[in-house]
């Protein structure tokens, strides 16, 4: 569990939640009732094998959603029904997963490297540096990059079905080329976009992709897959 210095009440709540999600019967219920068919497929399709490889439902959720182990524990406990929404938000705030200080939260994510995207107001960072693109005037590129990142966060490729309004079968190729031609977009990021016959994939681990959305007017939440 976390190495953060947490208040005793917070640590106790996390420990209790961890104990409650451990039983085999709870793990089976989580597998059948919480995970989608696609989630189960991504974990290999076999409950006992997935449990061995990921240790518990927390490990499963962390792998599927590309989150920290601590956040996965809270999210799993919430989805199983062991935590209320208020308890979930309280624990996430205590863990630094939801923070009223958006600047600090974004700075911490950027410092971790990888790809960081802030949905509103639009901003993107790669390998600890801002991608200095006027995203408001480059809506197509923004939508393409954000959608590509969301799909990669979920461990999935990007295809034309993600852009239903676009009938051009070469649309994805054109968008990658357009992003590549933009002088402010790092070539090292573009090189992480792998092209397949009918799709594209961002070759990054889910944990290397951080996407932040507004939860309230003043606070952010990190999107998971």
N, C-alpha and C positions, 0 to 999 in steps of 0.2 A: 504494500500500500504506500501512500505518499510519504515523502521525506520532508514535506513542509512542516513548519512549526505551527501546529493547529491548537486551538483552544480545546480543553478537555471535553466539552460538550460535543464539539464537532467530531473529534476523534472517536468518541464513544458512539455517535450516530453512524459513522462510517463502518466501524467494527461490527456493530449490530446488523447493519444492512448486509455486510459481507457474509456474516454467519447465516443470515436468513436466505440468501440466494444460493448457498452451497449444496443443500440436499439434492439428491438425484431426482426426486419427484418434482422439485421446483425447476431443475434444469430441463427435464423432459417437457414440462408445461411451457417453459420459455421457448423451447425449440418448436413446439407444435403451435402455440397460440400467439406468440409475439413475433417470431421471425417469419418473414415472407417466404414463399417458395423459392424466389431468387436468392434470398439470404442463405437458405439451406443449401442450395446448389453451390453457391460460392464457398461454402464451408465443406464441400465434398459430398453432401447429400446423406451422410451417415452420422447419426447422432453420437454414437459412442466414440467413433474416430475423431469427430470434431471436438468432443469433450476432452479426449486424451491430448490432442494437439494444442488446444487452447486453454487447458486446465479447468476452466469453469465458464459460466455464462458471461462473466465480466470480460474474459479474454476473447470470447466470441464477438461480443459487441464492440470491443476495442478494435479488433481486426476488421470487422465489417464497416465500421463508421470512421476509422482512422482517428480515433480520439485517444486521449491519455487514459491510463488504467483507472485513475480516480474518477474521471468523468463517466467512463463506461460503467463503473460501479453504481454511481448515482442514477444514471439513465436506466440501467437494468432494474435497479430497485424500484424506480418509479413506474416503469412499464409493467412489472410484475404486480404492483399494487402495494408494495411495502412502504412507499413514501408518497406523501401528498404533493401537490404542485408547489405549495408554500415551502415544504421541507426540501424539495428538489432545488428550488431557486436559492434558498438559504445556503445549502451545502455547496452549490456551484459558485456562489459569491464568495464563500469562505475559502474555496479552493482556487479562487482567481480565475474561474472559467467564465464568469459573468461579472463584469466590473462597471461601476458607475463612472469610473475615470477612463473614458475611451482612449485618450492619448496614451496612457500607460499600458493599456491592454494591447493596443496595436503595436506599440514600440517593443513590447516583450515578444510578440509574435514575429515581428520583423527581425529582431535580434537572433531568433532561432533559425534563420535562413529559410530556404525553400521559397514557395510561392504564397504570398499573402494578398488576399483581395478583400477590400472593404466595399460593400455594395452601395452604401449611401452615407455621405457623398462618395462618389466613385473614386477609388484609388487602388493601385496595385503595386506590389513590391516583389522583387526577385533577388535572391541572394543578398539580402540586407540592404538593397538599394531601391529607391522609388523608381518606377517606370514612368518617366515624365511625359506622358501622353495626355492631351486634352480629351479625355474620354467622353466628355459631353458632346464633343463635335465629331467623335468617332464611334457612333453608336453601334454600327455593325461589328466592328472589331471588339468592342467591349462585350457585346452579347455573345460573340463567338468564344472569347477567352473565358468568360464567366461560365458559360455552359460546358465548355471543355473541362474546366476545373471541377465543376460539380460532378460531372460524369466520372472523372478520374478519382475523385474523392470517394465515390461509390464503387470504385473498382471496375468501371464499365467504359466501353468505347463510346465515342461520339459518332452519330450517323445522321442522315438527312431527316429522319423522323423527329429529331430534336429541333428542326427548323421547318416545320410543316408548310410554312408559307413559301418556302423556297423550292421551286420545281426543277431548278438547274442541277443536273446530276454531278456537275463539277464544282458545286458551290463550296464544299469543304476545302477542296484544293485551292480554289481562288482565295478563300479567306486566310488560309495559312500563308499563301504567297503575299497577300496584302499585309498581313502582320509582319512578315519577314522584311518587306520593303520599307516599313516604317523605321525611320532612323533612331527613334527613341526606344524601340523594343529590342532587348538584348538578344543577340543571335544564340546565346547559350540556352535561352528559354525556348526559342523556336525549334532548336535542335532536339528538344525533348518531345516534340510532337511527331509521333510515328504514324505514317500513312499506311492504311490497309486498303484493299480493293474498294470497299464500300463504306469505310469508316476511318476514324482517326483515334489515336489514343495518346494521352499525355503520360509519358513514362516517368512518373513520380510516385513514390509511396504515398498512400492517403495521409499519413502523418506529416508529410512535407507540404501539404496543401491546407492552408488556413483561410476560411471564408467567414467574414463577419457581417452580420446584419443588425439593423436597429431593432432592439427589443422594446424600448420606450424612446421618448424624445431624447433622453440623456444617456441611455445605456445600450451597450452592444451585447449580442449573444453570438457565439460561434456556431455556425451551421455545421451539422454532421450530414453524413450521406443519407 
